[in-house]
Amino acid sequence: MQPYKRKNKQFPLFLFLLAAVFLLHGCGDARPPLAVADTAAANPDAFRIVTSFYPMHVLTRNIAGNIQGVTIRNMTGPQTGCLHDYQLRPSDLKALENADAFVINGAGMEAFLNNVLEQYPTLPVIEAARGIPLLQDENGESNPHIWVSVSGAIAEVAQISSQLSAADPAHADAYTANAGEYAKRLQALSQKMHDSLAPFAGSKIVTFHEAFPYFADEFDLEIAAVIEREPGSEPGAGELADTIGIIRSNEVKALFAEPQFAPKAAETIAEETGATVYSLDPFVTGSENDPADSYETVMLRNMEVLVQALTKP
């Protein structure tokens, strides 16, 4: 059973943007250091970027974090996670008060965006998901977790770079150059993961919530069931029974919880089925000061966990 389908398998805009990134920047393996962004007070004339949450912050830092005259700060806290039901705080609106650009994931992730635009109607919004085809669930609802797929992260990097360049032409060449270097690193990451996960193509997995459809789509895995559609919303007895039935009928050997949430439901199902609980990280929490390659580190760890889980007899 495939609970998700892609509305459009083509990526014409992404391919165009990615091609532009590579054409405008030469080869090289340099990874520019990402210093902690200066405060707006220390750089009153800087172009001030605010990001909505952790994954957008990391992608944006790799594009703009080492550029003189650009500052970046993240709006939400390091442990906020996904923003489906996030309620804006006064400090969030304060962070946006002097922003020159607000980088969001989009695709419905930031449900509070209308409230932000009511407060700051002229704020330029950089939407990483713009133009990227979305996966939809069986109810036709679009899934916003594009960055959890490496190819999705590359597409979002291209979008952020392109839109920042339009909003801040003075630094456009630097955005494009940095995005090109980061895209090359992510392409190498994707190839390594494809090589490692290719032997497990078609494997059925059960995940904790709806963060991994893009990841599964990229690496040819099948999500047989989702334990909690929304984190923190415990599945009912009927849903648990259905999931247990799916696991038994498909001989699923591994359940994948997430480090951000207690795996209570997954452990209950594991006790009933004999499946083992592992942890996959959707890359939604972390610090503003994490290393530049933190996304690569997390995705490689996910790859290793999958290889371990799917190799187990």
Contacts in CASP RR format, 6 or more apart in sequence:
PFRMAT RR
TARGET T0000
AUTHOR 0000-0000-0000
METHOD contacts of the structure
MODEL  1
MQPYKRKNKQFPLFLFLLAAVFLLHGCGDARPPLAVADTAAANPDAFRIV
TSFYPMHVLTRNIAGNIQGVTIRNMTGPQTGCLHDYQLRPSDLKALENAD
AFVINGAGMEAFLNNVLEQYPTLPVIEAARGIPLLQDENGESNPHIWVSV
SGAIAEVAQISSQLSAADPAHADAYTANAGEYAKRLQALSQKMHDSLAPF
AGSKIVTFHEAFPYFADEFDLEIAAVIEREPGSEPGAGELADTIGIIRSN
EVKALFAEPQFAPKAAETIAEETGATVYSLDPFVTGSENDPADSYETVML
RNMEVLVQALTKP
1 222 0 8 1.000
1 224 0 8 1.000
1 225 0 8 1.000
1 246 0 8 1.000
2 222 0 8 1.000
2 223 0 8 1.000
3 137 0 8 1.000
3 138 0 8 1.000
3 213 0 8 1.000
3 223 0 8 1.000
3 225 0 8 1.000
3 226 0 8 1.000
4 135 0 8 1.000
4 136 0 8 1.000
4 137 0 8 1.000
4 143 0 8 1.000
4 213 0 8 1.000
4 216 0 8 1.000
4 217 0 8 1.000
4 223 0 8 1.000
5 135 0 8 1.000
5 136 0 8 1.000
6 133 0 8 1.000
6 134 0 8 1.000
6 135 0 8 1.000
6 136 0 8 1.000
6 217 0 8 1.000
7 133 0 8 1.000
7 134 0 8 1.000
7 135 0 8 1.000
7 136 0 8 1.000
7 142 0 8 1.000
8 133 0 8 1.000
9 133 0 8 1.000
10 133 0 8 1.000
11 132 0 8 1.000
11 133 0 8 1.000
11 155 0 8 1.000
13 131 0 8 1.000
13 132 0 8 1.000
14 131 0 8 1.000
14 132 0 8 1.000
14 152 0 8 1.000
14 154 0 8 1.000
14 155 0 8 1.000
14 158 0 8 1.000
14 159 0 8 1.000
17 155 0 8 1.000
17 158 0 8 1.000
17 159 0 8 1.000
17 161 0 8 1.000
17 162 0 8 1.000
18 154 0 8 1.000
18 155 0 8 1.000
18 158 0 8 1.000
18 183 0 8 1.000
20 158 0 8 1.000
20 162 0 8 1.000
20 176 0 8 1.000
21 157 0 8 1.000
21 158 0 8 1.000
21 161 0 8 1.000
21 176 0 8 1.000
21 179 0 8 1.000
21 180 0 8 1.000
21 183 0 8 1.000
22 180 0 8 1.000
22 183 0 8 1.000
22 184 0 8 1.000
24 173 0 8 1.000
24 176 0 8 1.000
24 177 0 8 1.000
24 180 0 8 1.000
25 176 0 8 1.000
25 177 0 8 1.000
25 179 0 8 1.000
25 180 0 8 1.000
25 181 0 8 1.000
27 184 0 8 1.000
28 181 0 8 1.000
28 184 0 8 1.000
29 184 0 8 1.000
30 181 0 8 1.000
31 181 0 8 1.000
31 185 0 8 1.000
31 292 0 8 1.000
31 293 0 8 1.000
32 65 0 8 1.000
32 66 0 8 1.000
32 178 0 8 1.000
32 181 0 8 1.000
32 292 0 8 1.000
33 66 0 8 1.000
33 292 0 8 1.000
34 61 0 8 1.000
34 62 0 8 1.000
34 65 0 8 1.000
34 66 0 8 1.000
34 291 0 8 1.000
34 292 0 8 1.000
35 65 0 8 1.000
35 66 0 8 1.000
36 288 0 8 1.000
36 289 0 8 1.000
37 61 0 8 1.000
37 65 0 8 1.000
37 70 0 8 1.000
37 71 0 8 1.000
37 72 0 8 1.000
37 73 0 8 1.000
37 288 0 8 1.000
38 46 0 8 1.000
38 71 0 8 1.000
39 71 0 8 1.000
39 73 0 8 1.000
40 46 0 8 1.000
40 48 0 8 1.000
40 71 0 8 1.000
40 98 0 8 1.000
43 69 0 8 1.000
43 71 0 8 1.000
45 69 0 8 1.000
46 69 0 8 1.000
46 70 0 8 1.000
46 71 0 8 1.000
47 69 0 8 1.000
47 70 0 8 1.000
47 71 0 8 1.000
47 100 0 8 1.000
47 101 0 8 1.000
47 168 0 8 1.000
47 170 0 8 1.000
47 171 0 8 1.000
48 71 0 8 1.000
48 73 0 8 1.000
48 98 0 8 1.000
48 99 0 8 1.000
48 100 0 8 1.000
48 101 0 8 1.000
49 60 0 8 1.000
49 64 0 8 1.000
49 70 0 8 1.000
49 71 0 8 1.000
49 72 0 8 1.000
49 73 0 8 1.000
49 99 0 8 1.000
49 100 0 8 1.000
49 101 0 8 1.000
49 102 0 8 1.000
49 103 0 8 1.000
49 164 0 8 1.000
50 72 0 8 1.000
50 73 0 8 1.000
50 74 0 8 1.000
50 75 0 8 1.000
50 95 0 8 1.000
50 96 0 8 1.000
50 99 0 8 1.000
50 101 0 8 1.000
50 102 0 8 1.000
50 103 0 8 1.000
51 57 0 8 1.000
51 60 0 8 1.000
51 72 0 8 1.000
51 73 0 8 1.000
51 74 0 8 1.000
51 75 0 8 1.000
51 102 0 8 1.000
51 103 0 8 1.000
51 104 0 8 1.000
52 74 0 8 1.000
52 75 0 8 1.000
52 76 0 8 1.000
52 83 0 8 1.000
52 102 0 8 1.000
52 103 0 8 1.000
52 104 0 8 1.000
52 105 0 8 1.000
52 109 0 8 1.000
52 110 0 8 1.000
53 74 0 8 1.000
53 75 0 8 1.000
53 76 0 8 1.000
53 77 0 8 1.000
53 80 0 8 1.000
53 81 0 8 1.000
53 82 0 8 1.000
53 83 0 8 1.000
53 105 0 8 1.000
53 284 0 8 1.000
54 74 0 8 1.000
54 76 0 8 1.000
54 78 0 8 1.000
54 80 0 8 1.000
54 81 0 8 1.000
54 283 0 8 1.000
54 284 0 8 1.000
54 285 0 8 1.000
54 286 0 8 1.000
55 105 0 8 1.000
55 147 0 8 1.000
55 283 0 8 1.000
55 284 0 8 1.000
55 295 0 8 1.000
56 74 0 8 1.000
56 103 0 8 1.000
56 104 0 8 1.000
56 105 0 8 1.000
56 128 0 8 1.000
56 160 0 8 1.000
57 72 0 8 1.000
57 74 0 8 1.000
57 288 0 8 1.000
58 283 0 8 1.000
58 290 0 8 1.000
58 294 0 8 1.000
58 295 0 8 1.000
59 128 0 8 1.000
59 147 0 8 1.000
59 153 0 8 1.000
59 156 0 8 1.000
59 157 0 8 1.000
59 160 0 8 1.000
59 182 0 8 1.000
59 295 0 8 1.000
60 72 0 8 1.000
60 103 0 8 1.000
60 160 0 8 1.000
60 164 0 8 1.000
61 72 0 8 1.000
61 292 0 8 1.000
62 157 0 8 1.000
62 178 0 8 1.000
62 179 0 8 1.000
62 182 0 8 1.000
62 292 0 8 1.000
63 157 0 8 1.000
63 160 0 8 1.000
63 161 0 8 1.000
63 164 0 8 1.000
63 175 0 8 1.000
63 178 0 8 1.000
63 179 0 8 1.000
63 182 0 8 1.000
64 70 0 8 1.000
64 72 0 8 1.000
64 164 0 8 1.000
64 171 0 8 1.000
64 174 0 8 1.000
64 175 0 8 1.000
64 178 0 8 1.000
65 72 0 8 1.000
65 178 0 8 1.000
66 178 0 8 1.000
67 171 0 8 1.000
67 174 0 8 1.000
67 175 0 8 1.000
67 178 0 8 1.000
69 171 0 8 1.000
70 168 0 8 1.000
70 171 0 8 1.000
73 95 0 8 1.000
73 288 0 8 1.000
74 288 0 8 1.000
75 92 0 8 1.000
75 95 0 8 1.000
75 96 0 8 1.000
75 102 0 8 1.000
76 83 0 8 1.000
76 86 0 8 1.000
76 92 0 8 1.000
78 285 0 8 1.000
78 286 0 8 1.000
78 287 0 8 1.000
78 288 0 8 1.000
79 260 0 8 1.000
79 285 0 8 1.000
79 286 0 8 1.000
80 86 0 8 1.000
80 284 0 8 1.000
80 285 0 8 1.000
81 260 0 8 1.000
81 284 0 8 1.000
81 285 0 8 1.000
82 109 0 8 1.000
82 145 0 8 1.000
82 211 0 8 1.000
82 231 0 8 1.000
82 282 0 8 1.000
82 284 0 8 1.000
83 105 0 8 1.000
83 109 0 8 1.000
83 110 0 8 1.000
83 111 0 8 1.000
83 112 0 8 1.000
84 109 0 8 1.000
84 111 0 8 1.000
84 230 0 8 1.000
85 111 0 8 1.000
85 230 0 8 1.000
86 110 0 8 1.000
86 111 0 8 1.000
86 112 0 8 1.000
87 112 0 8 1.000
88 112 0 8 1.000
88 115 0 8 1.000
88 116 0 8 1.000
93 116 0 8 1.000
93 119 0 8 1.000
96 102 0 8 1.000
96 116 0 8 1.000
96 119 0 8 1.000
96 120 0 8 1.000
96 123 0 8 1.000
97 120 0 8 1.000
99 120 0 8 1.000
99 123 0 8 1.000
100 124 0 8 1.000
100 167 0 8 1.000
100 168 0 8 1.000
101 123 0 8 1.000
101 124 0 8 1.000
101 125 0 8 1.000
101 126 0 8 1.000
101 164 0 8 1.000
101 167 0 8 1.000
101 168 0 8 1.000
102 116 0 8 1.000
102 123 0 8 1.000
102 124 0 8 1.000
102 125 0 8 1.000
102 126 0 8 1.000
103 126 0 8 1.000
103 128 0 8 1.000
103 160 0 8 1.000
103 164 0 8 1.000
104 110 0 8 1.000
104 113 0 8 1.000
104 125 0 8 1.000
104 126 0 8 1.000
104 127 0 8 1.000
104 128 0 8 1.000
105 127 0 8 1.000
105 128 0 8 1.000
105 129 0 8 1.000
105 144 0 8 1.000
105 146 0 8 1.000
105 147 0 8 1.000
105 156 0 8 1.000
106 113 0 8 1.000
106 127 0 8 1.000
106 128 0 8 1.000
106 129 0 8 1.000
106 130 0 8 1.000
106 144 0 8 1.000
107 129 0 8 1.000
107 132 0 8 1.000
107 134 0 8 1.000
107 142 0 8 1.000
107 143 0 8 1.000
107 144 0 8 1.000
107 146 0 8 1.000
108 142 0 8 1.000
108 144 0 8 1.000
109 129 0 8 1.000
109 144 0 8 1.000
109 145 0 8 1.000
110 116 0 8 1.000
113 125 0 8 1.000
116 123 0 8 1.000
117 123 0 8 1.000
117 125 0 8 1.000
124 167 0 8 1.000
126 159 0 8 1.000
126 160 0 8 1.000
126 163 0 8 1.000
126 164 0 8 1.000
126 167 0 8 1.000
127 159 0 8 1.000
127 163 0 8 1.000
128 146 0 8 1.000
128 147 0 8 1.000
128 156 0 8 1.000
128 159 0 8 1.000
128 160 0 8 1.000
129 144 0 8 1.000
129 146 0 8 1.000
129 156 0 8 1.000
129 159 0 8 1.000
130 159 0 8 1.000
130 163 0 8 1.000
131 159 0 8 1.000
132 146 0 8 1.000
132 152 0 8 1.000
132 155 0 8 1.000
132 156 0 8 1.000
132 159 0 8 1.000
134 142 0 8 1.000
134 143 0 8 1.000
134 144 0 8 1.000
134 146 0 8 1.000
135 142 0 8 1.000
135 143 0 8 1.000
135 213 0 8 1.000
135 214 0 8 1.000
135 217 0 8 1.000
136 142 0 8 1.000
136 143 0 8 1.000
137 143 0 8 1.000
137 210 0 8 1.000
137 213 0 8 1.000
143 210 0 8 1.000
143 213 0 8 1.000
143 214 0 8 1.000
145 210 0 8 1.000
145 211 0 8 1.000
145 212 0 8 1.000
145 213 0 8 1.000
145 214 0 8 1.000
145 282 0 8 1.000
146 152 0 8 1.000
146 153 0 8 1.000
146 155 0 8 1.000
146 156 0 8 1.000
146 214 0 8 1.000
147 153 0 8 1.000
147 156 0 8 1.000
147 283 0 8 1.000
147 295 0 8 1.000
148 211 0 8 1.000
148 212 0 8 1.000
148 214 0 8 1.000
148 215 0 8 1.000
148 282 0 8 1.000
148 283 0 8 1.000
149 214 0 8 1.000
149 215 0 8 1.000
149 217 0 8 1.000
149 218 0 8 1.000
150 186 0 8 1.000
150 189 0 8 1.000
150 190 0 8 1.000
150 193 0 8 1.000
150 218 0 8 1.000
150 299 0 8 1.000
151 190 0 8 1.000
151 218 0 8 1.000
152 214 0 8 1.000
152 218 0 8 1.000
153 186 0 8 1.000
153 295 0 8 1.000
154 183 0 8 1.000
154 186 0 8 1.000
154 187 0 8 1.000
154 190 0 8 1.000
157 179 0 8 1.000
157 182 0 8 1.000
157 183 0 8 1.000
157 186 0 8 1.000
158 179 0 8 1.000
158 183 0 8 1.000
160 179 0 8 1.000
161 175 0 8 1.000
161 176 0 8 1.000
161 178 0 8 1.000
161 179 0 8 1.000
161 180 0 8 1.000
164 171 0 8 1.000
164 172 0 8 1.000
164 175 0 8 1.000
165 171 0 8 1.000
165 172 0 8 1.000
165 175 0 8 1.000
165 176 0 8 1.000
166 172 0 8 1.000
168 175 0 8 1.000
185 293 0 8 1.000
185 296 0 8 1.000
186 295 0 8 1.000
186 296 0 8 1.000
189 296 0 8 1.000
189 299 0 8 1.000
189 300 0 8 1.000
190 218 0 8 1.000
192 300 0 8 1.000
192 303 0 8 1.000
193 219 0 8 1.000
193 299 0 8 1.000
193 300 0 8 1.000
193 303 0 8 1.000
194 219 0 8 1.000
196 303 0 8 1.000
196 307 0 8 1.000
197 219 0 8 1.000
197 220 0 8 1.000
197 221 0 8 1.000
197 303 0 8 1.000
197 306 0 8 1.000
197 307 0 8 1.000
198 220 0 8 1.000
200 221 0 8 1.000
200 306 0 8 1.000
200 307 0 8 1.000
200 310 0 8 1.000
201 219 0 8 1.000
201 220 0 8 1.000
201 221 0 8 1.000
202 220 0 8 1.000
202 221 0 8 1.000
202 222 0 8 1.000
203 221 0 8 1.000
203 222 0 8 1.000
203 310 0 8 1.000
204 221 0 8 1.000
204 222 0 8 1.000
204 223 0 8 1.000
204 224 0 8 1.000
204 250 0 8 1.000
204 252 0 8 1.000
205 216 0 8 1.000
205 221 0 8 1.000
205 222 0 8 1.000
205 223 0 8 1.000
205 224 0 8 1.000
205 252 0 8 1.000
205 254 0 8 1.000
205 256 0 8 1.000
205 306 0 8 1.000
205 309 0 8 1.000
205 310 0 8 1.000
206 223 0 8 1.000
206 224 0 8 1.000
206 225 0 8 1.000
206 226 0 8 1.000
206 227 0 8 1.000
206 243 0 8 1.000
206 246 0 8 1.000
206 247 0 8 1.000
206 252 0 8 1.000
206 254 0 8 1.000
206 255 0 8 1.000
206 256 0 8 1.000
206 269 0 8 1.000
206 275 0 8 1.000
207 216 0 8 1.000
207 223 0 8 1.000
207 225 0 8 1.000
207 226 0 8 1.000
207 227 0 8 1.000
207 255 0 8 1.000
207 256 0 8 1.000
207 280 0 8 1.000
208 226 0 8 1.000
208 227 0 8 1.000
208 228 0 8 1.000
208 231 0 8 1.000
208 255 0 8 1.000
208 256 0 8 1.000
208 257 0 8 1.000
208 258 0 8 1.000
208 261 0 8 1.000
208 263 0 8 1.000
208 265 0 8 1.000
208 266 0 8 1.000
208 280 0 8 1.000
209 226 0 8 1.000
209 227 0 8 1.000
209 228 0 8 1.000
209 229 0 8 1.000
209 230 0 8 1.000
209 231 0 8 1.000
209 258 0 8 1.000
209 261 0 8 1.000
210 226 0 8 1.000
210 229 0 8 1.000
210 230 0 8 1.000
211 258 0 8 1.000
211 282 0 8 1.000
211 284 0 8 1.000
212 223 0 8 1.000
212 256 0 8 1.000
212 280 0 8 1.000
212 282 0 8 1.000
213 223 0 8 1.000
215 221 0 8 1.000
215 302 0 8 1.000
216 222 0 8 1.000
216 223 0 8 1.000
221 306 0 8 1.000
224 246 0 8 1.000
224 247 0 8 1.000
224 250 0 8 1.000
224 252 0 8 1.000
225 242 0 8 1.000
225 243 0 8 1.000
225 246 0 8 1.000
225 247 0 8 1.000
225 252 0 8 1.000
227 235 0 8 1.000
227 243 0 8 1.000
227 255 0 8 1.000
227 257 0 8 1.000
227 265 0 8 1.000
227 266 0 8 1.000
227 269 0 8 1.000
228 234 0 8 1.000
228 235 0 8 1.000
228 261 0 8 1.000
228 265 0 8 1.000
231 258 0 8 1.000
231 260 0 8 1.000
231 261 0 8 1.000
232 261 0 8 1.000
234 264 0 8 1.000
234 265 0 8 1.000
235 243 0 8 1.000
235 265 0 8 1.000
240 265 0 8 1.000
240 268 0 8 1.000
240 269 0 8 1.000
243 269 0 8 1.000
244 269 0 8 1.000
244 272 0 8 1.000
244 273 0 8 1.000
246 252 0 8 1.000
247 255 0 8 1.000
247 269 0 8 1.000
247 273 0 8 1.000
247 275 0 8 1.000
248 273 0 8 1.000
252 273 0 8 1.000
252 275 0 8 1.000
253 275 0 8 1.000
253 276 0 8 1.000
253 309 0 8 1.000
253 310 0 8 1.000
253 312 0 8 1.000
253 313 0 8 1.000
254 275 0 8 1.000
254 276 0 8 1.000
254 277 0 8 1.000
254 278 0 8 1.000
254 309 0 8 1.000
254 310 0 8 1.000
254 312 0 8 1.000
255 263 0 8 1.000
255 266 0 8 1.000
255 269 0 8 1.000
255 270 0 8 1.000
255 275 0 8 1.000
255 276 0 8 1.000
255 277 0 8 1.000
255 278 0 8 1.000
256 266 0 8 1.000
256 277 0 8 1.000
256 278 0 8 1.000
256 279 0 8 1.000
256 280 0 8 1.000
256 305 0 8 1.000
256 309 0 8 1.000
257 263 0 8 1.000
257 266 0 8 1.000
257 277 0 8 1.000
257 278 0 8 1.000
257 279 0 8 1.000
257 280 0 8 1.000
258 279 0 8 1.000
258 280 0 8 1.000
258 281 0 8 1.000
258 282 0 8 1.000
259 279 0 8 1.000
259 281 0 8 1.000
260 281 0 8 1.000
260 282 0 8 1.000
260 284 0 8 1.000
260 285 0 8 1.000
263 277 0 8 1.000
263 279 0 8 1.000
266 277 0 8 1.000
267 277 0 8 1.000
269 275 0 8 1.000
270 276 0 8 1.000
270 277 0 8 1.000
276 309 0 8 1.000
276 312 0 8 1.000
278 305 0 8 1.000
278 308 0 8 1.000
278 309 0 8 1.000
279 305 0 8 1.000
280 302 0 8 1.000
280 305 0 8 1.000
280 306 0 8 1.000
281 298 0 8 1.000
281 301 0 8 1.000
281 302 0 8 1.000
283 295 0 8 1.000
283 298 0 8 1.000
283 299 0 8 1.000
286 294 0 8 1.000
291 297 0 8 1.000
END
